Every structure is written in C-alpha cells, then in structure tokens.
Amino acid sequence: MSPYSVTRTLPVHATAADLRTDVLQGLGRSPKSLPPKWFYDARGSELFEQITALPEYYPTRAEREILRERAREIASVTGARTLVELGSGSSEKTRVLLDALPGLHTYLPVDVSESALTAAAEALLTERPGLSVHALIADFTRGLTLPGTPGPRLVAFLGGTLGNLLPDERAVFLKSLRALLRPGDALLLGTDLVKDEQTLVAAYDDAAGVTAAFNKNVLSVLNRELDADFDPDDFAHVARWNTEHEWIEMRLRARSALTVKIRELGTVVAFDKGEELRTEVSAKFREEGVREELAAAGLALRHWWTDREGRFALSLAAPE
C-alpha cells in the first residue's frame, strides 16, 4: 500500500477556541452573525450531503459535469505531479481529477477534520495503490505552508466555497494562495455564477426543508459545544438574494422576543422578535469579476470553463 502521512499545523484545541471567539464576537454585535464553518459537525455534514442531491441544488451537479468533461484538459495543461485540495472533506469530486492525472505522484488534501482526512485517504489508497497521500490538518484561511512535494502542483479549491468569504477576506485569501505557488504551478477554482433570483433562492431554501435543517443545525452545535439553550423551533430559516452585493444570505429569524443562555461563555444573548442572525454569505460571480480578483492577487486567468447551462464555472489561473 502506498504511504500515508499526516502533518498537523492546526493546534489541537484551536477549533474550540475559534468557536468561542466567533460566538462572543458574532452574537455580541449588531447585526448578529456567525461564520458558516460551524455548520459542519457530523450532522451538518450529513445534511449537506443530502442538500447536494436535491433537485433545487445545482452547484454540485454542475461542477461535476465540468470536471468530467474537462479533467483531461486540466491534466494536460497543468501536468500536475502534486494535487493539493483545500477543504477536501471526503474527496469525492477529486476522484475525477485523480483519474485524469496519470503522472500524479502525491495527493495533498487539506482540511480541519482529521477524521475526514483519514477516512478519505484510506478509501483512496485502497482504490489507487500507486498514490502517495500526505494529509494536512490545517485551516487554509489562515495561510498555509505546504510540505515538499514534486511539482508542478495544482491547488484545487472547489465547490464555490470562495463565495463564503467577504470581498476583503477573499482578497487576503487569494494573495495567500498566490504565495504558495511556484512557477509552473496552477490554481483550479470553483465559482457559482450570477443567475436569476428564483433559481438562486430555491437552491438555499428547498421544498423539502433540508437546507432549513442544515441552517438551524448551527444552533445545535452551540448547544452541545457551549452548553447553550437555543431552541431551533424558535427560529425561522431565511434565504435572501442581495442584489447589491450579488450574494445569497442565509439567516435565522427569531419568531418572538427571547433570550438565550450560553453557559460556557457566561453570557446571555437577547433577540428581538424578527431579529435575524446571519449564518452564511454565498457570493455569486461573473467571469470579469473573477479575472479582476485573481489579477489583484497576482494570478492570471488562463482558462474558464462552465457547465452546459452556464450555471457554474471552473477557472484555471497561474502566477503572473
């Protein structure tokens, strides 16, 4: 069996400390907000997998379509010997790229979850006994140091996750990625595209209510991890298209005036009736905007591929 190694750059207790900081800051400000990374405990990850199969949720299907049709071209253009995947999770979509990269030496998945990395690596090594897997336990939004692996390297950031960052955060993040890339390396970026409001809102407010359950799951995370007493039934799921910023906002709206105790933090949080807690921003993009953001980070857009319906894009960029 091929070698499997793990490097941890994220301190063991960093996640718990980050949660405490995000809740104190996010629920202490007006308007209230939380970053979307706290959706993804085991239950949240399970719900998100269900979301990706919903008829309303097109991004996963659209991205897979592009990968299936363009993976060989991506392999030919990049000649990658190392594939770095940010936020790899189960590495499901990456299998299409792995199959298309005949000269691949190392797969380097990056995630905050050691259990997800280990499970994915075990499956991949069973399927591909010639592959070397070097997992990196890290928060890629804080800057990365990659272990030494053969070049050229292809850094993949798929799923449209870039849209969860606010514009200033995206600028910092893309510059940090540029700093990782050497001559000959490339960045493969997934971005959801601007389209009609009805399609966008439906993708985040499905008829079966799975996205609503996913959104409310963050309250269960706070209850479990911080000994809070949120009742998810006290909140309504809201998905709204922000025309000015061209992003979807997911929110939780208090059905009545209420207070919540967060015992681990020794604090009480009050909500007015109708007050909203923003739990996610998901920006949608246009080709020219992606080109400009990449250029500002020192990256040149070389290739732009969309699915047949023009809903989602994969772009390939290289250091300038």
C-alpha positions as CSV (number, residue, x, y, z in Angstrom):
1,M,0.0,0.0,0.0
2,S,1.2,3.5,-0.8
3,P,2.5,5.7,2.0
4,Y,0.1,7.8,4.0
5,S,1.3,10.6,6.2
6,V,-0.3,13.4,8.2
7,T,1.0,16.8,9.1
8,R,-0.8,18.9,11.7
9,T,-0.4,22.7,11.6
10,L,-3.7,23.4,13.4
11,P,-3.3,23.3,17.2
12,V,-5.4,20.5,18.8
13,H,-7.7,22.9,20.7
14,A,-7.8,25.6,18.0
15,T,-11.3,24.8,16.8
16,A,-12.8,25.1,20.3
17,A,-11.1,28.4,20.9
18,D,-12.2,29.7,17.5
19,L,-15.8,28.8,18.2
20,R,-15.8,30.7,21.5
21,T,-14.3,33.8,19.8
22,D,-16.7,33.7,16.9
23,V,-19.7,33.3,19.1
24,L,-18.7,36.1,21.5
25,Q,-17.9,38.5,18.7
26,G,-20.7,37.5,16.3
27,L,-23.6,37.4,18.7
28,G,-22.3,40.4,20.6
29,R,-22.5,42.7,17.5
30,S,-25.5,44.2,15.7
31,P,-26.5,42.8,13.3
32,K,-25.6,39.3,14.6
33,S,-23.6,36.9,12.5
34,L,-21.7,33.6,12.6
35,P,-19.2,32.2,10.0
36,P,-20.6,29.2,8.1
37,K,-17.8,26.8,9.1
38,W,-19.8,26.0,12.3
39,F,-22.5,24.2,10.2
40,Y,-20.2,21.2,9.6
41,D,-20.3,18.9,12.6
42,A,-21.2,15.3,11.8
43,R,-24.9,16.0,11.5
44,G,-24.3,19.2,9.4
45,S,-22.0,17.3,7.0
46,E,-24.7,14.6,6.6
47,L,-27.3,17.2,5.9
48,F,-25.1,19.0,3.4
49,E,-24.6,15.7,1.5
50,Q,-28.4,15.5,1.3
51,I,-28.5,19.1,0.0
52,T,-26.1,18.3,-2.9
53,A,-28.6,15.7,-4.1
54,L,-31.7,17.9,-4.0
55,P,-33.3,18.9,-7.3
56,E,-33.0,22.6,-6.4
57,Y,-29.3,22.5,-5.6
58,Y,-27.5,22.7,-8.9
59,P,-23.9,23.7,-8.0
60,T,-22.6,20.2,-7.2
61,R,-24.0,18.6,-10.3
62,A,-22.8,21.5,-12.5
63,E,-19.3,21.3,-11.1
64,R,-19.1,17.6,-11.6
65,E,-20.2,18.0,-15.2
66,I,-17.4,20.4,-15.8
67,L,-14.9,18.1,-14.1
68,R,-16.0,15.1,-16.1
69,E,-15.7,17.0,-19.4
70,R,-12.5,19.0,-18.7
71,A,-10.4,16.8,-16.3
72,R,-8.2,15.5,-19.1
73,E,-7.7,19.0,-20.5
74,I,-6.8,20.3,-17.0
75,A,-4.3,17.4,-16.6
76,S,-2.8,18.2,-20.0
77,V,-2.5,21.9,-19.4
78,T,-1.0,21.6,-15.8
79,G,1.0,18.4,-16.0
80,A,0.5,18.3,-12.2
81,R,2.5,15.8,-10.2
82,T,1.0,17.0,-6.9
83,L,-2.7,17.8,-6.4
84,V,-3.4,20.0,-3.3
85,E,-7.1,20.2,-2.4
86,L,-8.3,22.8,0.1
87,G,-11.3,21.8,2.2
88,S,-11.1,18.3,0.8
89,G,-13.7,16.6,3.1
90,S,-14.5,13.2,1.6
91,S,-12.5,13.9,-1.6
92,E,-15.4,12.7,-3.7
93,K,-15.2,15.1,-6.6
94,T,-11.5,14.9,-6.6
95,R,-11.5,11.4,-7.9
96,V,-12.3,12.6,-11.3
97,L,-9.1,14.7,-11.3
98,L,-7.1,11.9,-9.8
99,D,-8.2,9.6,-12.6
100,A,-7.2,12.2,-15.2
101,L,-3.7,12.9,-13.9
102,P,-1.6,9.9,-15.0
103,G,1.7,11.5,-13.8
104,L,0.4,12.3,-10.3
105,H,2.8,11.5,-7.5
106,T,1.1,13.0,-4.4
107,Y,-2.3,13.9,-3.3
108,L,-2.3,16.5,-0.5
109,P,-5.8,17.0,1.0
110,V,-6.2,20.0,3.4
111,D,-9.0,20.0,6.0
112,V,-9.6,20.9,9.7
113,S,-11.1,17.5,10.3
114,E,-8.5,14.7,10.9
115,S,-11.2,12.0,10.8
116,A,-12.5,13.2,7.4
117,L,-8.9,13.2,6.1
118,T,-8.1,9.7,7.4
119,A,-11.3,8.2,6.0
120,A,-10.8,9.7,2.6
121,A,-7.2,8.7,2.5
122,E,-8.0,5.1,3.4
123,A,-10.5,4.9,0.6
124,L,-8.2,6.5,-1.9
125,L,-5.3,4.3,-1.1
126,T,-7.4,1.2,-1.5
127,E,-8.6,2.3,-4.9
128,R,-5.2,3.7,-6.1
129,P,-2.3,1.7,-4.6
130,G,0.3,3.7,-6.5
131,L,-0.7,7.0,-4.9
132,S,1.0,8.8,-2.1
133,V,-1.3,10.8,0.2
134,H,0.0,13.4,2.5
135,A,-2.8,14.9,4.5
136,L,-2.5,18.4,6.1
137,I,-4.7,19.2,9.1
138,A,-4.9,23.0,8.8
139,D,-7.2,26.0,8.4
140,F,-6.5,27.2,4.9
141,T,-8.0,30.6,5.6
142,R,-5.1,31.4,7.9
143,G,-2.3,30.8,5.4
144,L,-0.6,27.6,4.6
145,T,2.8,26.1,4.5
146,L,2.9,23.1,2.2
147,P,5.2,20.2,2.7
148,G,7.8,19.5,0.0
149,T,6.2,17.6,-2.9
150,P,7.0,17.2,-6.6
151,G,6.0,19.9,-9.0
152,P,4.2,21.1,-10.9
153,R,1.5,21.5,-8.2
154,L,-2.2,22.0,-8.9
155,V,-4.1,23.7,-6.0
156,A,-7.8,23.0,-6.2
157,F,-10.4,25.0,-4.3
158,L,-13.7,23.6,-5.5
159,G,-17.4,23.8,-4.6
160,G,-17.8,27.5,-4.7
161,T,-16.5,27.9,-1.2
162,L,-14.7,31.0,-2.2
163,G,-18.1,32.7,-2.1
164,N,-18.4,32.2,1.6
165,L,-15.7,34.8,2.1
166,L,-16.4,38.5,2.1
167,P,-14.6,40.6,-0.5
168,D,-11.8,41.7,1.8
169,E,-11.4,38.2,3.1
170,R,-11.2,36.9,-0.5
171,A,-8.5,39.3,-1.4
172,V,-6.3,38.2,1.6
173,F,-7.1,34.6,0.9
174,L,-6.2,34.7,-2.8
175,K,-2.9,36.5,-2.1
176,S,-2.1,33.8,0.4
177,L,-2.7,31.2,-2.3
178,R,-0.5,33.1,-4.7
179,A,2.3,33.0,-2.2
180,L,2.1,29.2,-2.2
181,L,2.5,28.9,-6.0
182,R,5.8,28.4,-7.7
183,P,6.5,28.9,-11.5
184,G,4.6,26.1,-13.3
185,D,2.0,25.7,-10.5
186,A,-1.7,26.5,-11.1
187,L,-4.9,27.2,-9.2
188,L,-8.2,25.5,-10.1
189,L,-11.0,27.5,-8.6
190,G,-14.8,26.7,-8.5
191,T,-17.2,29.6,-8.5
192,D,-21.0,29.7,-8.7
193,L,-22.3,32.2,-11.2
194,V,-24.8,35.0,-11.0
195,K,-28.2,33.9,-12.4
196,D,-31.9,34.6,-11.9
197,E,-33.0,35.2,-8.3
198,Q,-35.6,32.4,-8.3
199,T,-33.1,29.7,-9.1
200,L,-30.6,31.0,-6.6
201,V,-33.0,31.3,-3.7
202,A,-34.5,27.9,-4.3
203,A,-31.0,26.4,-4.1
204,Y,-30.9,27.6,-0.5
205,D,-34.5,27.2,0.5
206,D,-35.6,23.8,-0.9
207,A,-39.1,22.5,-0.7
208,A,-38.2,19.5,1.5
209,G,-36.7,21.8,4.2
210,V,-33.3,20.1,4.2
211,T,-31.4,23.4,3.9
212,A,-33.5,24.9,6.8
213,A,-32.5,21.9,9.0
214,F,-28.9,22.5,7.9
215,N,-29.1,26.2,8.8
216,K,-30.7,25.5,12.2
217,N,-28.1,22.8,13.0
218,V,-25.6,25.6,13.9
219,L,-27.8,26.2,17.0
220,S,-27.4,22.5,18.0
221,V,-23.7,22.9,17.6
222,L,-23.7,25.9,20.0
223,N,-26.0,24.0,22.4
224,R,-23.6,21.0,22.5
225,E,-20.2,22.7,22.4
226,L,-21.0,25.8,24.6
227,D,-23.8,24.5,26.8
228,A,-26.3,26.9,25.2
229,D,-30.1,26.6,25.3
230,F,-31.2,27.6,21.8
231,D,-34.5,26.1,20.7
232,P,-34.2,25.7,16.9
233,D,-38.0,25.9,16.7
234,D,-37.8,29.5,17.9
235,F,-36.1,30.5,14.6
236,A,-37.2,30.5,11.0
237,H,-34.9,29.8,8.1
238,V,-34.4,32.7,5.7
239,A,-32.6,32.7,2.3
240,R,-32.4,36.1,0.6
241,W,-30.7,37.4,-2.6
242,N,-28.7,40.6,-2.0
243,T,-28.8,42.3,-5.4
244,E,-26.3,45.0,-4.4
245,H,-23.6,42.5,-3.4
246,E,-24.7,39.6,-5.7
247,W,-24.7,37.1,-2.9
248,I,-27.2,34.8,-1.1
249,E,-27.6,35.4,2.6
250,M,-28.8,32.6,4.9
251,R,-30.3,33.8,8.2
252,L,-32.1,32.6,11.2
253,R,-35.0,34.9,12.2
254,A,-36.4,34.9,15.8
255,R,-40.1,34.1,15.8
256,S,-40.6,36.0,19.0
257,A,-38.5,38.1,21.5
258,L,-36.3,35.7,23.5
259,T,-33.1,35.3,25.4
260,V,-30.5,32.5,25.2
261,K,-28.0,31.4,27.8
262,I,-24.6,30.4,26.7
263,R,-23.2,28.9,29.9
264,E,-19.7,28.1,28.7
265,L,-19.2,31.7,27.9
266,G,-21.1,33.0,30.9
267,T,-23.3,35.2,28.7
268,V,-26.9,35.8,27.8
269,V,-27.9,36.9,24.3
270,A,-31.2,38.7,23.6
271,F,-33.1,38.5,20.3
272,D,-36.0,40.9,19.4
273,K,-38.9,39.5,17.6
274,G,-38.0,39.3,13.9
275,E,-34.3,39.9,14.6
276,E,-32.0,37.9,12.3
277,L,-28.7,36.1,12.8
278,R,-26.7,35.8,9.5
279,T,-25.2,32.4,9.2
280,E,-23.8,32.4,5.7
281,V,-23.0,34.6,2.7
282,S,-22.6,32.8,-0.6
283,A,-21.3,35.2,-3.3
284,K,-22.0,34.6,-7.0
285,F,-19.6,35.6,-9.6
286,R,-19.1,36.8,-13.2
287,E,-16.1,36.0,-15.3
288,E,-14.7,39.5,-15.4
289,G,-15.0,39.8,-11.6
290,V,-13.1,36.6,-11.1
291,R,-10.4,37.7,-13.5
292,E,-10.1,41.0,-11.6
293,E,-9.9,39.4,-8.2
294,L,-7.3,36.9,-9.4
295,A,-5.2,39.7,-11.0
296,A,-5.3,41.7,-7.8
297,A,-3.7,38.7,-6.1
298,G,-1.0,38.3,-8.8
299,L,-2.7,35.5,-10.7
300,A,-3.6,35.4,-14.4
301,L,-6.8,33.7,-15.5
302,R,-5.8,31.2,-18.2
303,H,-8.9,29.0,-18.8
304,W,-12.6,29.5,-18.0
305,W,-15.0,26.5,-18.2
306,T,-18.7,26.4,-17.5
307,D,-21.3,23.7,-17.5
308,R,-23.6,23.5,-20.5
309,E,-26.2,25.7,-18.8
310,G,-23.7,28.3,-17.7
311,R,-24.6,28.0,-14.0
312,F,-21.1,27.3,-12.5
313,A,-17.5,27.8,-13.6
314,L,-14.1,26.3,-13.1
315,S,-11.2,28.6,-13.8
316,L,-7.5,27.8,-14.1
317,A,-5.1,30.5,-13.0
318,A,-1.3,30.7,-12.9
319,P,1.2,33.0,-11.1
320,E,1.9,36.2,-13.1
